[in-house]
């Protein structure tokens, strides 16, 4: 995803947002059971960790937006409970023998919330709008895998050369530069959702900024959006599969404080929340408790515009000085673990195994923690500094983020003798400042856009859309680009193993933790499905049973 997508997700964001807790096949999955009783009001109350930055699927970059888009929009495919592609707007698709050409056949009854038909042209328009340099989409790199997409996005080719074409109203042809083994699953990712040209153009710069500035084709439609406070979804009666949608309404309220979340849950005003720290111990024996595995990492980005941070030794020192397991326990205490590399545990190696297990522990904090102070001195000397200059850490302003910032500040003071100033700002501002490279160090998270190590590693190629710290290594670039073109799965994965080793040797980003989630859900909430990639939850099968 930064990623991608899920790039720059705030520490408070997914931990405090009930729609942003991800994981597949998890303990917290609720059973569908019987059909809802007539007395059961089909309305669910959930939380958001912060304001929704945008509902423009070409410009969204964060988990809050992706999850909301996943409820109100639908792509060519959807993900089932196991993360596999199933028909969405496309009722079927065919793949050429060389894996380069996909032909999607759209449903006759797929409609927009205004009652008009969803057309193959809506997908062609949306994808080309995302690729258009004028749109300035940070996620355009994912569509650059389409033939001619990268060239158009970089201003070196024309829109007519992009390999996505509506053959007719119900047939979309997509031609790729190289085979992409997870392409069908990717079609469920918000970047690939359709957009109706006339509506987008009429909304202009306001598209995606308010409930009436988005047209919906998913199970729900947004009927209210009070910025910084709440959002309301209602069942979309124009959705092709409306008969399977049980919920009539989903109410969201923005809550940044974990204690406030717990109080609202206990008062019956929220039906599902994430848990952190002492909350986990209070509820771990409850029948309402569940755990949700994730493919999300947390890390520090080091801005190489800062002189001291141009040294890999300084960056390593700052990373090694942090006890990742202690951080995970003190800040989360919910199954989150200290990071041992950049790619999280559980990420597929493409052959039924685990990438992290294959590539091993690349950080070795226990071995390197004692070397951190000496590394700092050596690194500073290399760049002509006698001591660490004043430096700032940028982070979100939720209570989890503040706790994390305090921990990091103390770790650096205690283990390196470095005093860091902390800046806690609203999530949306932190995203903007990170994109603008207006920071020294920033705490970021990245959740998988799809279950493959590429979603974590292609972020850091030279000039990448989410390479927001200025990192560049030609050897790293060559390995990632080779993996993008390689059809042999073993050779492809070896290139990614080697790329991650270079990344951790250069340390432009300092991995801290691999996140998990603990949740509590009211027993009357049935059919909740979570995913390890965006959108990380799916309300289309959720129902309320036995609340009354």
N, C-alpha and C positions, 0 to 999 in steps of 0.2 A: 502498500500500500503502500510514503511519507510519506510505512509507509506511510513520493507516494503518499500512501495512506495510512494511510493512517499515520502519516508523518506528524511529528510534533504534537501528539496527543498529550494533554496535560496530566500530571500525576493525579490530580483530583478527578479528572474527567471520567475515565471509564470505571474507576473504583467507586465513584459516587453516582454513576448514572446507571439506572437499572436496564436501560436499553443498550448499554455499551459493554456489558459483561459477556465475554466471548468464550467459546469452547464447544467442541463437538463430542457427542456421546457421553455427556457428563453426568455426574451423580445427581445433579439438580433437575434433570429432565422430568417434567411432570407428565403423567399419563393422560391420554385423551378421555378414556372412560366413556360413559354414555352421553347421549345428546343432552345439551343443557335443558333444565326444566323451565317451564314457562315463567316461573316465579323469579328465576335468576336474571337479574339485570346485567346485560352483556356490556359492561363498562369496566375498564381497568385503569388504575391510577399508578403512574410511574414517575420517575424523576429524571432530570437532566443535570449533568454536572456543571453545565454552564450554558451560555447563550448559543443558539445555533448560528454558526458564522455565515452560512449560505446554503440555499437549496438549489443552486445552479450546479447541475451534475458535471459540467465542464470545469468548474472552478473549485468545487469542494475538495478539501484535503484532509479532513479530520474525521474521527470516529463518530462524533455527535451528528454531523451532517450525513455521513454515510449510513448510519443506522436509521435516521429519519427518512432519508431517501429510499431506503430499503422497504419501508412500510407503505410509502405513497407512490412508488414507481415500480416498474418491472422491466427487466431486460429480455433479451432473446431467450435466456434460460434463467431458472431459479436453482437454488441449491436444496437438495433434500437434507434430512437430518444427519446424514453421513458425509455431507460436503460434496456430493456428486451432482453433476449437472442433470437437471430434468427440464422438460419443456416449460417455457414461460410464454412470452409473446409468440415465440416460434413453436409451432406444434411438432416440427421435425426438422432435421438438418442432415446433410450428406457431406462427407469429406472425401476429397480426391485421393487416389492411391499414394501420391507423394506428400500428402498432409498439408498442402499449401492452399487449396481452395475449399472454402466452406460455402455451402448453399443452404440458406435458411428459408423455410417456408412459414410465413406468418399465419396466425389464426384469422378466420373471417370475422370472429366476434370480439376481437381485442379493440377496446375503445378508450378514448380519452375521457376525462371527467366532464367534458362539455358535450359528450355524446357522439363526437366525430370519430371516424375510424383511425386506428393507429396504422400507419403505412410504412413500408420499407423505406420510403423516402425520409421518414422521420428519423430513422437510424442513420441513414447516409448523411443527412444534414447535421445531426448532433455530432457525429464522429469528425466530420470535416470542420465543424465549428471549433471543436476541441483542438484540432491540429492547427487551425489557422493561427499564425503568429500574433495576430491582432487580439486574439482572445486571451493570450498570456496564461494558458492553462499549465499549471505545474505538473499535472498528470499526463500531459500529452505524450511523454516518452513511452507510455504503455501502448498507445495507438501507433507509435512509430514502428511497431513490429509489422503493421500492415504495409504492403508494398507501396512505395512512394510516400508513405506517411512522414518519415523522418525528413526527407528532402523538402516536402511542403512546409513542415513545421520550422525548418531552418532557413526558409526563404530561398531554397535552391531548386525547388520544383514547383509545379503547378497543382492546383486542386484537382484538375481533371486526371492527373496521373496517380492519384490515390486509389488504392485497390479496394474500394468499397463502393458498390453500385446497386441501386434499386433496379432490378431487371423489369419489374412491374410492381404494382401496389403491394403484392404479397410475397415477393421473392427478393431476397437480399443476397448478393454474392460478395464474399470477402476473400481477397487474395493476400496471402502472407509472404514476407520475404524469406522466412525460414520456418520450418515446422515448430509449433509451440504446443508441447504435450498437454498443457492445461488450458487450452484456448476455450473449450466449451464451458468450463467452470468459470473462466474469466468473464464470460458474457453476462454473468449475474452480478458483476461488480458495477457500482453506480456510474463509473466513467462511461460505460457502454450503454446507458439507458437512452431511449429516444427523446427527441425534442421536436415540438411542432414549430416549424419555421415562422409562420405568421404570428403565433403567440409570442415567441421569443422576441421577434423584431418589434412587435407592438409594445412590449414591456420595456424594451431598450436596456439601459444600464440598471434598471430596477429589477430585472429578471432574477428570480430566486431570492429576493430580499423580503418578501412578505407573502402571506398565505394566498392573496389574490394575484400574486405575480408568478405563480407556478401552475402548470397544467399537469394533472395526475393521471397515470394509467395503471396504478397498482391497487392492492386490496383496500387501501384507505385513501382519503383525501384530507388535506389540512383545511380546517374551517376557521381556525383562529391561531394567531401567533402574536402574543404580547411580548415584545422584545425584552430580554433579560429576566423574564418572569415565567412564562408558560406557553404551551402550545396544545392545541386540541385536534385530534384526528377523528374522523367519522367514516363509517363504512362507505365505500365507493360503489354505488349501485350500478355503475357502468362497467365495473370490473368483470372480465369474461368468466371468472370462476367465483363470482360473488356467493354462490350457493354454499361454498365450503367455508366462507368467512363467517364466524360466529359473533365476534365482537361488533357492537354497534358504535362504540366510542372508546378512545384512549386519551386520557388526560395526563399531560406532562407538566411538572412544575420544576423550575430551576432551584436546586438546593446544593450548595457548595460545602456545607458542614456535615460531617459524618454523624455527629451527635444529634443534629436536627433531623437527619434522615431517620435515625433510629426512633426518635420521638414520634415522628409522623407515621412510621410503620406501626408502632405500638398503639397509636390513636386510631388506626384503621384508615388513615388518609393516603397511605401508599401500600401497594400490594406486593412489591418486590424491591429489595434494596441490596447494595453491596455492603460487605462488612470489612472492617479493618481493626487491627490491634486487639484491644481487650474485648471488643464486640464479638470477635470470633470465639473466644473462650466462653462467653456468656451463652452463645447459641449453638455451639458445636454438637450438643447432644439433643437438640430439638429436631422434631420431624420436619420442621420448616427449613432446616439448614441444608445447604448443598454447596458443592465445589464445582468450579467451571475451569477446565484447562484452557490455556490461551497460547497463541503464538505471538507474544508481544515482548519486546525487550525495552529496557530503560537504559539510557546512556547520556553521557555528557558530550556535547559538541564543543570543540575547542576552535575558536575563531583564529585562523592563521594570519589575520590582519594585525593581531596583537603580537608584538615582537617576541615576548617570552614564549608564546605558544607556537612559534615557528619551529621550536626544537622538539623532536620526537621524544627525547629523554625527559623534558619537562612534562610533556603530555602523559608519558608513562608514569612518571612520579606521581602526578595528580590522580591517576587512575589506580595505581597500586596502593596508594595510601588509604583507599576506601575499602572497608571490610564489607563486601557485597552481601554476605550471609547475614551479618549483623544489621545492615541497612534493611534487608528484606524482612527481618523479624521485627525490628523496631518501628519501621514505617508502615508495614502491611500486616505481618503475622497471619497470613492467610494461605500459605502454601507457596508464596513467591520465594524464589531461590536466587542466590548470588549468581551473576553471569560468569560463564567460563569461556565465552567467546562472543561474537556478535550475533550469530544465528541461534535462535532459541532452541532449547530441547523440544523435541516433538516435530521438528520440521522434517518433512519427507526427503529421503535421498533418491527418490524416484524408483526405488527398487524394493519397497516394502520395509526399509530400514530408517534409521534416524541419523540425519546429517551431523548433529552435534556429537553423538556417540562415535561416529566415524572419524571426525576431525579432532576430537579430544579437547582437553583443557588448554586453551591458548593463552590464558592470562596467568594462571598459577599464582594467585595472590599470596598464598602462604609462603611460597618460595621468594616472591618478589617484594613483599611488604617491607622487609628489613632493608631492602636496597633503595627504597623510594627516596630517602633524604639525600643519599649520595648521587642518585640519578638527577635529582633536582639541581644540585650544585654543579654537576658536570654540564647539564643542559644549559643552565644560565650562563656559564662561562663560555660555552660555544657561541652564544649569540651576543656576547659582549656585555653581559649584565653581572653585577656582583651580588645582587639580591633580587628577590621576587618583587616586581612593582605592584602597585595597588591594582587589584583585579576584582571584577564583579561576576556574580553568578545570577543569571536570569531564570526565573521559574514562575509557575502559576500562583494564584492567590487563594486557592482552596486550602482547607486545613491539612489535608494529606501532603500537599506540596510544601506547605510551610514547615511541617514536621520534617520532611525530607531535606529541605534547604538547611534547617538548623543542624541536622545530623552531618551533612556534608561539610558545612562550615567548621564544625567541631573536629571532624576527622582530619581536615587539612591543618587546622591549628595545632592539634595534638601530635600528629604524625610527621608534619613537615615544618611547623613553625610559621605557616603562611596564614595571614588574616585575609579572608575573602569577604567582600561586602555582598549581601544578598538583596536582590530586587525581586519582590513578589508582585506580579501584575496580573490583570485579568487575562483569561485564556486567549481571547481573540487578539489582544494586544501582543501577547507573547508570540503567537503565531506570526503576526505581522513583523515584529522586530527580528524574529529568527529569519524570516524570508529576506528581510532587508539587510541582514548581517549586522544588525545594530545590537551587538552583545559582545562580551568577552568569552564567557562560558554560558551554556544554556542546557537545562535539563530537558531532554526530549524522550518521547516514546515512539515506537514504530510497531504497528500491528500488521500481520501478513495480509496482503491483498489476495493471495492465493497460497496454497501450501507447497512452497518450493523455495529453496534458499535464494533464488534469484531475486525474490521480492525484498530481501534484506541487503543484497550485495550490489545490485546495479545502481543503488542510490549514490555510490561514491565514485563513479567514473568521472573523469575530468569534465567539468561543465554540466554535470547532471542537474536536473531541475531541483532536486532536493539535496544536492551537495552544497549545503549552506555554510560551509566553513572554509571553502577554498582548497580542499585536498586535491592533489594530482600526483599520480604515479603511473607512468606509461606501462609498466609491467602489469600493474593491477588492471588497467584499462584493457590491455591485450587479452588477459585471461577471461575477463567478464564478456568481452565481445566475442571471444572464441566460443565460450559456453552458449551464448545466444544463437550462434550459427550451427553448433554441433548437433548432429542427429544421433550419434552414438551415445547412449545414456551414461555409460561408464566414463567415457572421455569427457563428456559434458560435466559430470559431477566432479571429476578430478580437477578440472580447471577451476571449479568453484571452491573446492577444498584449498587449493593453492592460493586463490585470490583472498580468501578469508585470512590465511596465514600472513600474507603481506599486509593486510589491513591492520591486523593486530600487532604487527611489528612496527608499522608506522604510527599507529594509535592516533589517527585524527579524531576519533571518537572513543570515549572511554566507557565500555559497557559496565553497568552496575548490577542489573538484575534481570531475570526472566520472570515475568509476572504471571501469577495465577489469580483466581478470584474466589471468594467465598460469598455466598448470598443467602438470604432468607426470602422465602416466597410463601404467601398466604396459601393454605391448603386448597382453597377453592379455585385457584388459578391452575388450569389444566392445559396441556398441549404446548407448553413453552419449548421452543427449539432455539438452540444457540449454535453458532458457527465459529471456527477459528479464524475466519477471514471476513472481511466486510461484505455486506452488512452482517454484523455479528449476532443479530437476533431476528426472529421472524414471527410477527404477531398474527399472520394469516390463519394459523391453525389454533390459536389460543381461544379458550372459552372460560366462562365463569360458571362453576357448578357447586351448588350447596352453600352459597354465601347467605342466602335468605333464611 
